[in-house]
Amino acid sequence: MLDESIFKAYDIRGIYPTSINEDIVLRIAYFYVKQFNLKNICVGRDIRSSSPSLFSSFIKGANAAGAKVTDIGIISTDMMYFASGFYEFDGGAQITASHNPKEYNGVKLVKNGEPISSDTGIFQIRDLVKENLDKDIKIEHNIVMDRQDILSDYVEHVLSFVDIDKIKGLKVVVDAGNGVAGYIVTEIFKHIDCTLIPLYFDPDENFPNHPANPMDENNVKDLEKKVVDEGANLGIAFDGDADRCVFIDESGGYTSGYFMTAILARNILRDNKGAKIVHSPQLTWAVDDTVNSMGGISILSKTGHSFVAQKMKEEDALFGGEISSHFYFKRNYYSDNGMIPMLMGMELLCSENTKLSTLLNYYREKYITSPEINYTVSSTQENLERIENHYKNMDGVKISKLDGVSIEFEDWRFNLRGSNTEPVIRLNLESRSKTLFNEKLAEVESMIK
């Protein structure tokens, strides 16, 4: 029996071994290679206890379908994206469940350097696996693969996004969350004149100190305290597969991906007038206003790695960001990366001789927002339609259905979108004042059933 819910909008992910296991992953690999006629792919993995066996099964399935496989080791997901583009593999896979708890695992896939989403192949692979669940796949006894160490090329690549001579004298606390980030960050800091204070750098499949999900502010409390105790200039938290980073300012203040997208966009547009910047629709004003003021072009995309990367490629955009602290770069094969924004943030603080809190306070005061709020509902679609109908005839309203429904007025706006896998609706709301924010948050919440 196939649990179809593991096939999500931009990756494949479930609880091991009940919903995802060696047989399912073998079949995913087989039909992934067959579907896209892949000949030469790279495969990496994270540090979860189930990753080695799922990795072996993936290679067996890919071999059986006719692909040559290169093992690129225990790496971050963004290293797989890099390897796929830099070494010109026609496909790539990472065995990982990203920020999910230890009992989860999954697969992220690319083809010809482009991430595969529900729009571009994940659901086709799901259907092929489902239709051929009882089919015997002939497996060679021996796994056939090459091995390649990509760390030095990857470090050189991420360092090329900044002027390393400008990055001096900072004290930076980095929380690797017992995931894969530690050894990569250690190597990067060998090339810059800054002090690294490591936190939870030892890889541990049990994530003993806190879940490797920095989007939950409860998981960065140790980092926030360490930044203050050490008198550090900056804190950085990585998720389990290290493809996103969350910034902590020097006062221990948590930084949203929303405001960091605006700050990084401002920095990039300073030297790239007219560049296109892609961002997600949950919260928009801070990014739109910043991009427009710097002479750039602001473009919205559906939420999710593969959707943002696809939109960036379509529009030839230079940079993209999401409120989830995923940051994307054209010169990084349009993929997201955790190390590049860390370096860019450090370079910005040094070149402007400023504090992160100083940069953030402008946005914190001007744009009042909440963290994303989740509500369990009986019907996602019914809620979206009913709330849209409530506002659609009001004066001055603007409505977008790019991703869920966005309702915008002159002094406040919100986005509601449903989960792809569960009866949950997600709310993001922003306003020009705290009083109005509280009023409108209560108003929208009262309509969610």
C-alpha positions, -999 to +999 in steps of 0.1 A: +000+000+000+014+034-011+010+064+012+005+090-015+007+118+011+045+115+010+046+131-024+044+168-016+045+200-036+083+202-038+097+171-022+090+136-010+088+131+028+073+108+054+078+088+085+103+059+082+096+030+078+058+032+078+052+056+050+086+057+033+110+028+033+137+011+012+112-005-013+094+028-019+126+048-023+140+022-047+108+026-069+110+063-066+145+063-079+137+038-107+108+058-121+125+091-115+153+080-138+129+064-163+105+094-163+132+119-173+156+095-192+185+104-169+219+090-176+242+105-150+230+116-115+246+126-082+232+115-048+239+128-013+224+122+021+220+137+056+229+122+089+196+105+099+199+068+109+177+057+080+196+077+054+223+051+046+199+023+038+176+046+018+206+060+000+216+024-010+181+016-022+180+048-042+212+039-060+199+004-067+168+018-083+187+044-103+211+017-115+183-006-125+168+022-146+201+027-164+216+057-147+252+061-136+254+073-100+280+095-083+280+094-045+287+129-032+286+119+004+270+133+036+263+168+026+238+197+029+209+198+004+223+229-011+255+211-018+235+186-039+219+215-058+254+230-064+269+196-075+241+190-100+247+223-117+285+227-113+294+192-125+266+192-151+248+160-139+215+156-156+199+147-123+204+148-085+189+135-053+193+142-016+181+117+010+168+140+037+137+151+056+151+187+061+139+202+094+115+174+103+119+152+134+143+122+135+116+097+126+111+113+092+131+109+060+126+116+023+140+127-011+146+160-028+151+157-066+164+178-095+167+173-132+191+193-154+198+216-125+161+224-119+142+212-088+113+189-094+079+200-080+044+187-082+040+208-113+071+193-130+073+156-121+067+146-085+031+136-090+040+118-122+066+098-103+039+091-076+015+078-102+042+055-118+051+041-084+015+035-076+007+019-109+037-004-107+037-012-069+036-050-076+061-049-104+094-067-098+123-044-106+154-063-115+182-053-092+219-059-098+236-075-068+264-049-066+258-011-064+276+007-093+287+042-085+315+067-085+325+088-055+333+125-055+343+149-027+327+183-035+335+203-004+364+224-016+346+233-049+315+242-029+333+264-004+351+282-032+317+287-049+299+302-019+329+324-010+328+339-045+296+357-037+313+381-013+346+400-009+362+380+018+388+408+025+359+429+038+347+403+063+369+410+094+366+410+131+332+396+136+323+372+164+297+348+151+278+320+169+266+293+146+240+266+157+243+236+134+214+219+153+234+186+152+227+184+115+252+186+086+261+223+087+290+221+112+318+207+091+308+230+062+308+262+083+341+252+099+357+249+065+342+283+053+355+301+084+391+290+076+390+315+048+376+346+067+391+366+095+363+362+120+358+342+152+335+312+150+317+301+181+302+266+173+270+254+189+258+218+184+282+210+156+285+173+162+262+154+138+237+134+157+207+115+142+187+120+174+190+158+174+195+157+212+197+194+219+166+207+200+148+199+168+167+211+137+140+235+128+150+272+134+117+284+121+103+276+155+117+303+178+118+278+207+146+260+189+169+289+189+167+299+225+202+285+233+216+304+203+200+337+213+215+333+248+249+323+235+250+354+213+244+377+242+267+358+266+296+359+241+290+395+231+288+382+195+279+403+165+256+378+150+240+344+154+231+319+126+209+288+130+208+261+103+181+235+098+189+198+096+200+197+059+215+232+061+198+247+031+184+276+051+197+299+077+180+321+104+197+352+116+199+363+153+209+399+159+235+410+184+209+415+211+196+380+208+166+391+187+151+366+162+150+377+126+123+368+102+131+355+067+108+382+055+129+411+067+162+394+058+149+390+022+144+428+021+178+435+037+196+411+013+177+424-017+187+460-008+224+449-006+222+431-040+204+459-058+230+484-047+253+470-073+227+456-097+203+483-106+171+471-123+176+435-112+145+413-106+138+400-071+114+371-065+096+365-032+067+347-017+032+362-013+025+356+024+042+390+034+052+414+007+053+451+016+088+453+031+103+435+001+082+454-025+090+488-010+127+480-006+131+466-042+111+495-057+131+521-038+164+506-051+152+505-087+146+468-089+117+448-101+097+428-075+080+395-086+058+372-066+060+334-068+041+305-053+057+293-020+082+265-021+117+258-034+109+244-068+083+271-075+106+300-066+135+285-085+113+280-116+100+316-114+135+330-110+147+311-141+116+322-161+122+359-151+160+357-151+159+371-115+190+377-095+178+368-060+148+353-043+137+349-007+109+333+013+096+340+048+108+305+057+144+318+054+152+301+022+173+324+000+179+318-037+206+331-061+208+331-099+245+323-098+237+294-076+218+276-103+186+294-092+186+273-060+184+281-024+215+281-002+222+286+035+259+296+035+257+324+009+233+346+029+253+340+061+284+353+043+264+382+027+251+392+060+285+392+075+299+413+046+271+438+050+277+443+087+314+449+080+311+471+049+285+494+066+301+491+100+266+486+115+247+462+137+220+438+124+195+452+149+200+487+134+191+473+099+162+454+113+147+481+134+136+501+104+115+472+092+103+461+126+089+496+132+074+501+098+058+467+091+039+450+119+037+413+113+030+380+130+048+347+127+028+323+104-002+311+123-017+276+116-053+266+122-068+232+119-100+234+098-127+211+085-123+224+050-095+245+036-112+255+004-145+264+021-126+288+044-107+304+016-138+310-005-159+323+024-133+348+036-126+359+000-163+365-005-165+386+027-139+411+015-141+410-023-167+438-028-151+462-002-137+495-014-101+496-023-095+458-020-070+439-041-072+402-043-047+377-056-050+339-059-014+332-067-009+310-036-041+306-015-058+340-014-042+374-006-065+402+005-049+437+005-060+471+015-040+504+018-030+499+054-033+462+060-032+429+041-031+391+047-025+358+030-044+326+037-032+293+021-039+257+028-014+230+036-007+205+009-010+175+032-033+182+061-065+201+070-045+232+081-049+268+070-019+292+073-023+329+080+002+357+076-010+393+082+008+426+081-003+462+088+011+497+091+003+500+128+002+478+159-033+488+168-047+480+134-027+448+133-044+435+165-078+446+153-075+429+119-059+397+132-089+392+155-112+400+127-097+374+103-093+348+130-130+351+139-139+340+104-117+309+103-138+279+111 
